[in-house]
Amino acid sequence: MEYIRLGQSGLKVSRLCLGTMNMGTPQWKPWIFDEAQSEPIVRHALDAGVNFIDLADFYSTGVGEEVVGRILKRVARREEIVVTTKVGYDMGAYQNAGGHSRKHVMDGIDGSLKRLGMDYVDIYMLHFFDVNTPVEETMGALNDIVCAGKARYIGVSTMYTWQLAKIMQACERNGWHKPVNMQLQLNLAYREEEREMIPYCRDQGIGVSVFSPLARGLLTCEPNSTRNQTDFFTAQMYGDRASREIAASVARVAARRGVAAAQIAQAWVLNHGGVASMLVGADTPAQFDSALAALGTTLTDDELFELERNYTPCDLINDYTASRRIAREPRLAQGVFADNLEKAA
């Protein structure tokens, strides 16, 4: 296992982070594992050297934290692992059940610690950017949580770069603890964070951890898996021609090497210069091993070109990318414009 400092903090995390969205109760989603099914995966990851565990209160509506918390208590020493959990999505149908108000953030950390059976989490993260709560209210609450010893650090996830900039500015103005981690989506079929967010994080000394390196299962090239058959977000996010062509390229590169497609897709993420750690949501210990193999996989220039050539939309047009732009394909006309084109033809 390789380890890296998270941003400019002194916190050292494994380059592979165990994602636990698939652990909790299948009553939440059909592809979720219960405690007995989850424990071998957690044990295998820890035995491989993983010390970074990612959770969220939202996963299985709290049951995920309960399940993983009990497993970690059995198989790990608390001081040897880095546990992160997230707050924001609704945990019930009542007012203030979600969001990043001071009330919900304070209720959220106490609820998470109780479910986890822990005195603190290492990183307490915002699950998204709450546009309905003032930044100062949210970040002031997170700062108080760190000062109270309920979290060692704070982090953020899934937002626009300008929103993260607002958070950083509020922390700077008030002398509050700043985020040490940005958790974002990055994979061969979704690379938009390369434009602004990743460069901004590198400039500000924020570590980047990546979720969905396999594009919610698309890049495993296993369309009949339980996840791909039941997780309809996969089709919504990656149900386009460009994504399918990218998956086909992953399959071609993997076939030439004689390895699993997942290993190639994960290797691309791990070789990305802006990525500190990659989340791995494995259904079996064997699936986790593909990520371990990806750590030692270096892609050739020909392989990189094949993997990246189908990505759209095009790169930004400026002096630095003019020679490497990707051609765009026009979208079909809609509505009255489509009718006009058919008449003209």
C-alpha positions as CSV (number, residue, x, y, z in Angstrom):
1,M,0.0,0.0,0.0
2,E,1.1,3.6,-0.7
3,Y,0.4,6.4,1.7
4,I,0.2,10.2,1.1
5,R,-0.3,13.3,3.1
6,L,-3.8,14.7,2.5
7,G,-3.2,18.2,1.1
8,Q,-1.1,20.4,3.3
9,S,-2.3,18.7,6.5
10,G,-0.1,16.3,8.4
11,L,-2.7,13.5,8.0
12,K,-1.4,10.4,6.2
13,V,-4.0,8.3,4.3
14,S,-3.7,5.2,2.1
15,R,-4.0,5.9,-1.6
16,L,-6.9,3.5,-1.6
17,C,-9.9,4.5,0.5
18,L,-12.6,1.9,1.4
19,G,-15.9,3.2,0.2
20,T,-18.9,1.9,2.2
21,M,-22.0,3.1,0.4
22,N,-22.7,-0.6,-0.4
23,M,-22.7,-1.6,3.3
24,G,-25.7,-1.4,5.5
25,T,-29.1,-2.9,4.6
26,P,-30.6,-4.1,1.3
27,Q,-33.9,-2.5,2.5
28,W,-32.3,0.8,1.4
29,K,-31.2,-0.3,-2.1
30,P,-31.1,-3.9,-3.5
31,W,-27.3,-3.9,-4.1
32,I,-26.4,-3.1,-0.4
33,F,-24.7,-5.7,1.7
34,D,-25.6,-6.5,5.3
35,E,-23.1,-6.8,8.1
36,A,-22.2,-10.4,7.6
37,Q,-21.5,-9.8,3.9
38,S,-19.6,-6.5,4.5
39,E,-17.1,-7.7,7.1
40,P,-14.9,-9.9,4.8
41,I,-14.5,-6.9,2.5
42,V,-13.6,-4.5,5.3
43,R,-11.1,-7.1,6.7
44,H,-9.5,-7.6,3.3
45,A,-9.0,-3.9,2.8
46,L,-7.4,-3.4,6.2
47,D,-5.2,-6.4,5.7
48,A,-4.1,-4.8,2.4
49,G,-2.9,-1.7,4.3
50,V,-6.0,0.6,3.9
51,N,-6.3,3.0,6.7
52,F,-8.8,5.4,5.1
53,I,-12.6,4.6,5.5
54,D,-15.3,6.7,3.9
55,L,-18.9,6.8,5.2
56,A,-21.9,9.0,5.3
57,D,-24.9,9.3,7.6
58,F,-27.1,9.0,4.5
59,Y,-25.9,5.6,3.5
60,S,-28.7,3.1,4.4
61,T,-30.2,6.1,6.3
62,G,-27.8,5.6,9.2
63,V,-27.6,1.8,9.2
64,G,-24.4,2.0,7.1
65,E,-22.6,3.8,10.0
66,E,-23.9,1.3,12.5
67,V,-22.8,-1.7,10.5
68,V,-19.3,-0.4,9.6
69,G,-18.8,1.0,13.1
70,R,-19.4,-2.4,14.6
71,I,-17.1,-4.1,12.1
72,L,-14.3,-1.6,12.7
73,K,-14.6,-2.1,16.4
74,R,-14.0,-5.8,15.9
75,V,-11.2,-5.7,13.4
76,A,-9.3,-2.4,13.8
77,R,-7.6,-0.2,16.4
78,R,-9.2,3.2,16.4
79,E,-6.0,5.1,16.4
80,E,-4.7,3.3,13.3
81,I,-7.6,4.2,11.0
82,V,-8.8,7.4,9.4
83,V,-12.6,7.5,9.5
84,T,-14.6,10.1,7.6
85,T,-18.3,10.6,7.4
86,K,-20.6,13.1,5.7
87,V,-23.6,15.2,6.6
88,G,-26.3,16.9,4.6
89,Y,-28.8,14.6,2.9
90,D,-32.2,14.2,4.6
91,M,-32.2,11.7,7.5
92,G,-36.0,11.8,7.9
93,A,-39.2,13.5,6.8
94,Y,-39.2,16.3,9.4
95,Q,-38.1,19.9,9.2
96,N,-34.3,20.3,9.6
97,A,-33.7,16.7,8.8
98,G,-31.1,17.6,6.3
99,G,-29.0,20.5,5.0
100,H,-26.1,22.3,6.6
101,S,-27.8,24.5,9.1
102,R,-26.0,24.8,12.5
103,K,-28.8,22.8,14.0
104,H,-28.6,19.9,11.6
105,V,-24.8,19.8,11.5
106,M,-24.6,19.7,15.3
107,D,-27.3,17.0,15.4
108,G,-25.6,15.2,12.5
109,I,-22.2,14.8,14.2
110,D,-23.8,13.5,17.4
111,G,-25.9,11.1,15.5
112,S,-23.0,9.8,13.5
113,L,-20.8,9.3,16.5
114,K,-23.5,7.4,18.3
115,R,-24.1,5.1,15.4
116,L,-20.4,4.6,14.8
117,G,-19.7,3.9,18.5
118,M,-16.8,6.4,18.4
119,D,-15.8,9.5,20.3
120,Y,-14.7,11.3,17.2
121,V,-14.3,11.1,13.4
122,D,-11.1,12.0,11.7
123,I,-12.7,14.0,8.9
124,Y,-16.3,15.4,9.1
125,M,-17.4,16.3,5.6
126,L,-20.2,18.3,3.9
127,H,-21.9,16.0,1.5
128,F,-22.7,18.9,-0.9
129,F,-23.0,22.7,-0.9
130,D,-26.2,23.9,0.8
131,V,-27.3,27.0,-1.1
132,N,-30.0,27.7,1.5
133,T,-27.7,28.1,4.5
134,P,-25.1,30.9,4.9
135,V,-21.6,29.7,4.5
136,E,-20.6,31.4,7.8
137,E,-23.3,29.4,9.7
138,T,-22.1,26.1,8.3
139,M,-18.4,26.6,8.6
140,G,-18.7,28.2,12.1
141,A,-20.5,25.0,13.2
142,L,-17.9,22.8,11.7
143,N,-15.1,24.8,13.4
144,D,-16.9,24.4,16.7
145,I,-17.1,20.6,16.1
146,V,-13.3,20.4,15.6
147,C,-12.7,22.6,18.6
148,A,-14.9,20.3,20.7
149,G,-12.9,17.3,19.7
150,K,-15.7,15.6,17.8
151,A,-13.7,15.7,14.5
152,R,-10.0,16.1,13.9
153,Y,-10.5,17.8,10.4
154,I,-13.2,18.9,8.1
155,G,-13.8,18.2,4.4
156,V,-16.2,18.9,1.6
157,S,-17.7,17.1,-1.4
158,T,-19.5,17.6,-4.7
159,M,-19.7,21.4,-5.4
160,Y,-18.7,24.0,-7.8
161,T,-15.2,25.6,-7.5
162,W,-16.7,29.0,-6.7
163,Q,-18.7,27.5,-3.9
164,L,-15.5,25.9,-2.4
165,A,-13.8,29.3,-2.8
166,K,-16.6,30.9,-0.7
167,I,-16.0,28.3,2.0
168,M,-12.2,28.9,2.0
169,Q,-12.7,32.7,2.1
170,A,-15.1,32.4,5.1
171,C,-12.6,30.3,7.0
172,E,-9.8,32.7,6.2
173,R,-11.8,35.7,7.3
174,N,-12.8,34.1,10.6
175,G,-9.6,32.2,11.4
176,W,-11.5,28.9,11.3
177,H,-10.3,25.4,10.4
178,K,-10.2,24.9,6.6
179,P,-11.2,21.8,4.7
180,V,-8.3,19.4,4.2
181,N,-10.1,17.1,1.7
182,M,-12.3,17.6,-1.4
183,Q,-14.2,14.4,-2.4
184,L,-15.2,14.6,-6.0
185,Q,-16.3,12.4,-8.9
186,L,-13.6,11.7,-11.5
187,N,-13.3,8.9,-14.0
188,L,-12.6,8.4,-17.7
189,A,-16.2,9.2,-18.5
190,Y,-16.4,12.3,-16.3
191,R,-13.4,14.6,-16.2
192,E,-15.0,18.1,-15.8
193,E,-13.3,18.5,-12.4
194,E,-10.0,18.7,-14.2
195,R,-10.9,22.2,-15.5
196,E,-11.2,24.2,-12.3
197,M,-11.7,22.2,-9.1
198,I,-8.6,20.0,-9.1
199,P,-6.2,22.9,-10.0
200,Y,-7.9,25.1,-7.3
201,C,-7.5,22.3,-4.7
202,R,-3.8,21.9,-5.5
203,D,-3.3,25.7,-5.3
204,Q,-5.1,25.8,-1.9
205,G,-3.4,22.8,-0.4
206,I,-6.6,20.7,-0.3
207,G,-6.3,16.9,-0.8
208,V,-8.5,15.3,-3.4
209,S,-10.1,12.0,-2.9
210,V,-12.1,10.5,-5.8
211,F,-15.3,8.5,-5.8
212,S,-16.9,6.6,-8.7
213,P,-13.6,5.7,-10.5
214,L,-15.6,3.1,-12.4
215,A,-18.4,5.5,-13.4
216,R,-20.9,3.7,-11.1
217,G,-19.9,0.3,-12.7
218,L,-20.0,1.3,-16.4
219,L,-16.2,0.9,-16.7
220,T,-16.2,-2.6,-15.3
221,C,-17.8,-3.5,-18.7
222,E,-20.2,-5.8,-16.8
223,P,-23.6,-4.5,-17.8
224,N,-25.4,-7.4,-16.2
225,S,-24.1,-6.8,-12.7
226,T,-26.6,-6.2,-9.9
227,R,-25.4,-2.6,-9.5
228,N,-25.7,-1.8,-13.2
229,Q,-29.1,-3.5,-13.4
230,T,-30.6,-1.7,-10.4
231,D,-28.8,1.6,-10.0
232,F,-30.7,3.8,-12.4
233,F,-28.3,6.7,-11.7
234,T,-25.8,4.9,-13.8
235,A,-28.0,5.2,-16.9
236,Q,-28.9,8.8,-16.1
237,M,-25.2,9.9,-15.7
238,Y,-23.5,7.7,-18.2
239,G,-26.2,6.5,-20.6
240,D,-24.7,8.3,-23.7
241,R,-22.8,7.3,-26.7
242,A,-19.5,8.9,-25.5
243,S,-19.6,7.0,-22.2
244,R,-20.2,3.7,-24.0
245,E,-17.3,4.4,-26.4
246,I,-15.1,5.2,-23.5
247,A,-16.1,1.9,-21.8
248,A,-15.3,0.1,-25.1
249,S,-11.8,1.7,-25.1
250,V,-11.2,0.5,-21.5
251,A,-12.2,-3.0,-22.5
252,R,-9.7,-2.9,-25.5
253,V,-6.8,-1.7,-23.3
254,A,-7.6,-4.3,-20.7
255,A,-7.8,-7.1,-23.3
256,R,-4.4,-6.3,-24.7
257,R,-2.9,-6.5,-21.2
258,G,-5.0,-9.5,-20.1
259,V,-6.4,-7.8,-17.0
260,A,-9.8,-6.7,-15.8
261,A,-11.3,-3.6,-17.2
262,A,-11.7,-2.2,-13.7
263,Q,-8.0,-2.3,-13.1
264,I,-7.3,-0.1,-16.2
265,A,-10.0,2.4,-15.3
266,Q,-8.7,2.6,-11.7
267,A,-5.1,2.9,-12.9
268,W,-6.0,6.0,-14.9
269,V,-7.5,7.6,-11.8
270,L,-4.5,6.7,-9.5
271,N,-2.0,8.0,-12.1
272,H,-3.8,11.3,-12.2
273,G,-1.5,14.0,-10.8
274,G,-4.2,15.7,-8.8
275,V,-5.5,12.7,-7.0
276,A,-4.4,11.8,-3.4
277,S,-6.7,8.9,-2.7
278,M,-9.3,6.8,-4.7
279,L,-12.4,5.3,-3.1
280,V,-13.0,1.7,-3.8
281,G,-16.5,0.3,-3.3
282,A,-15.9,-3.5,-3.7
283,D,-18.5,-6.2,-3.7
284,T,-15.9,-8.9,-3.0
285,P,-12.3,-9.1,-1.8
286,A,-11.3,-10.1,-5.3
287,Q,-12.8,-6.9,-6.7
288,F,-10.7,-4.9,-4.2
289,D,-7.7,-6.7,-5.5
290,S,-8.1,-5.0,-8.9
291,A,-7.6,-1.7,-7.2
292,L,-4.5,-3.0,-5.5
293,A,-3.2,-4.1,-8.9
294,A,-4.0,-0.7,-10.3
295,L,-1.7,0.9,-7.8
296,G,1.2,-0.7,-9.6
297,T,-0.1,-0.2,-13.2
298,T,1.6,2.5,-15.4
299,L,-0.3,3.3,-18.6
300,T,1.6,3.8,-21.9
301,D,1.1,6.9,-24.1
302,D,-0.8,4.7,-26.6
303,E,-3.0,3.4,-23.9
304,L,-3.7,6.8,-22.5
305,F,-4.7,8.1,-26.0
306,E,-7.1,5.2,-26.5
307,L,-8.7,5.7,-23.1
308,E,-9.1,9.5,-23.5
309,R,-9.8,10.0,-27.2
310,N,-13.6,9.7,-26.9
311,Y,-14.1,12.1,-24.1
312,T,-16.5,15.0,-24.7
313,P,-17.2,17.9,-24.4
314,C,-14.1,19.5,-25.8
315,D,-11.3,20.8,-23.7
316,L,-11.2,24.5,-22.9
317,I,-9.9,26.6,-25.8
318,N,-6.8,28.5,-24.8
319,D,-3.1,28.8,-25.6
320,Y,-2.2,25.7,-23.6
321,T,-4.7,23.2,-25.0
322,A,-5.0,24.3,-28.7
323,S,-3.0,21.4,-30.0
324,R,-4.7,18.8,-27.9
325,R,-8.4,19.7,-28.3
326,I,-11.0,16.9,-28.7
327,A,-13.4,17.4,-31.5
328,R,-17.1,17.8,-30.5
329,E,-20.1,16.1,-32.0
330,P,-23.2,18.2,-32.5
331,R,-26.4,17.2,-30.7
332,L,-29.5,16.5,-32.8
333,A,-32.0,19.3,-33.1
334,Q,-35.2,19.3,-31.0
335,G,-38.7,20.5,-31.3
336,V,-39.5,23.0,-34.0
337,F,-35.9,23.1,-35.2
338,A,-36.0,19.4,-35.8
339,D,-39.2,19.8,-37.7
340,N,-37.7,22.5,-39.9
341,L,-34.6,20.4,-40.6
342,E,-36.8,17.5,-41.7
343,K,-38.8,19.7,-44.0
344,A,-35.7,21.2,-45.5
345,A,-34.3,17.7,-46.2
